[in-house]
Amino acid sequence: MHIKGLTLEHRFGMRDETKRLLSSIALAAGTLGTALLVRKRVKSKEAVDGNRWARPGMSVTFRAELMPGRDASERTFRVKTLLPSNRVLLDKVSGEHTKGEFERIR
């Protein structure tokens, strides 16, 4: 397109390569900014909330269908460690376990 004998490239002084570079930088900055905001929101929620479904030392009872034929007292164990993934390690039981495996949390 010509305006008074000049192309848009001459009038605005940007070539296609420059426009692509600036667009890429703007997109990367937006993506990074969004990622940082989401991360900050998650961290602040954990810091303020602080409530976890389990804490070391508390008792948890496996659901009956996971350990059929055992009484509730035989399915109850103490939490040894709460992992960053919100899974737990239990005393006298191997493996990592999630909240959904337990029927009640005391």
C-alpha positions as CSV (number, residue, x, y, z in Angstrom):
1,M,0.0,0.0,0.0
2,H,1.4,3.4,-1.0
3,I,0.6,6.6,0.9
4,K,2.1,9.7,-0.8
5,G,4.7,7.6,-2.5
6,L,5.9,5.7,0.6
7,T,5.2,2.1,1.5
8,L,4.1,1.3,5.1
9,E,7.5,-0.2,5.7
10,H,9.2,3.1,5.0
11,R,6.5,5.1,6.8
12,F,6.6,3.2,10.1
13,G,10.2,2.0,9.8
14,M,9.7,-1.6,10.7
15,R,10.4,-4.6,8.6
16,D,8.6,-8.0,8.9
17,E,11.5,-9.5,10.8
18,T,11.4,-6.7,13.4
19,K,7.6,-7.1,13.8
20,R,8.0,-10.8,14.3
21,L,10.7,-10.3,16.9
22,L,8.7,-7.7,18.9
23,S,5.6,-10.0,18.7
24,S,7.7,-12.9,20.0
25,I,9.1,-10.9,22.9
26,A,5.6,-9.6,23.8
27,L,4.2,-13.1,23.8
28,A,7.1,-14.5,25.9
29,A,6.7,-11.7,28.4
30,G,2.9,-12.3,28.7
31,T,3.4,-16.0,29.2
32,L,6.1,-15.5,31.8
33,G,4.0,-12.9,33.6
34,T,1.0,-15.2,33.7
35,A,3.1,-18.1,35.0
36,L,4.5,-16.0,37.8
37,L,1.1,-14.7,38.8
38,V,-0.3,-18.2,38.9
39,R,2.7,-19.5,40.9
40,K,2.4,-16.6,43.4
41,R,-1.3,-17.2,43.9
42,V,-0.8,-20.9,44.6
43,K,2.0,-20.2,47.1
44,S,0.1,-17.5,48.9
45,K,-3.0,-19.7,49.1
46,E,-0.9,-22.5,50.7
47,A,0.8,-20.0,53.1
48,V,-2.5,-18.4,54.2
49,D,-4.5,-21.6,54.2
50,G,-1.9,-23.8,55.8
51,N,-4.5,-26.5,56.3
52,R,-3.5,-29.9,54.9
53,W,-5.6,-33.0,54.9
54,A,-3.0,-34.8,57.0
55,R,-0.3,-34.0,59.5
56,P,2.5,-36.1,60.9
57,G,1.3,-38.1,63.9
58,M,-2.4,-38.1,63.1
59,S,-4.3,-41.3,62.6
60,V,-5.9,-42.3,59.3
61,T,-8.1,-45.3,58.5
62,F,-8.0,-47.0,55.1
63,R,-11.4,-47.5,53.4
64,A,-12.9,-51.0,54.1
65,E,-12.8,-52.0,50.4
66,L,-9.1,-51.5,50.3
67,M,-8.5,-53.9,53.2
68,P,-11.5,-56.3,53.2
69,G,-12.0,-58.5,56.2
70,R,-10.1,-56.3,58.6
71,D,-11.6,-54.3,61.5
72,A,-11.2,-50.5,61.5
73,S,-8.6,-50.8,64.2
74,E,-6.5,-53.0,61.9
75,R,-6.9,-50.5,59.1
76,T,-5.8,-47.4,61.1
77,F,-2.2,-46.1,60.9
78,R,-0.3,-43.0,61.9
79,V,1.0,-40.5,59.3
80,K,4.8,-40.4,59.3
81,T,5.4,-37.8,56.7
82,L,3.4,-35.4,54.5
83,L,5.0,-35.2,51.1
84,P,4.9,-32.0,48.9
85,S,2.6,-33.9,46.5
86,N,0.0,-34.1,49.3
87,R,0.6,-37.8,49.6
88,V,1.6,-39.4,52.9
89,L,4.0,-42.0,54.2
90,L,2.6,-44.1,57.0
91,D,4.2,-46.0,59.9
92,K,4.3,-49.8,59.2
93,V,2.9,-49.4,55.7
94,S,4.9,-49.2,52.5
95,G,4.3,-46.7,49.7
96,E,2.8,-43.3,49.3
97,H,-1.0,-42.9,49.9
98,T,-3.5,-40.2,48.9
99,K,-6.4,-38.7,50.7
100,G,-8.9,-40.7,48.7
101,E,-7.7,-44.0,50.1
102,F,-8.9,-43.2,53.6
103,E,-12.4,-43.2,55.0
104,R,-12.0,-40.7,57.8
105,I,-9.4,-38.5,59.2
106,R,-9.2,-38.1,62.9
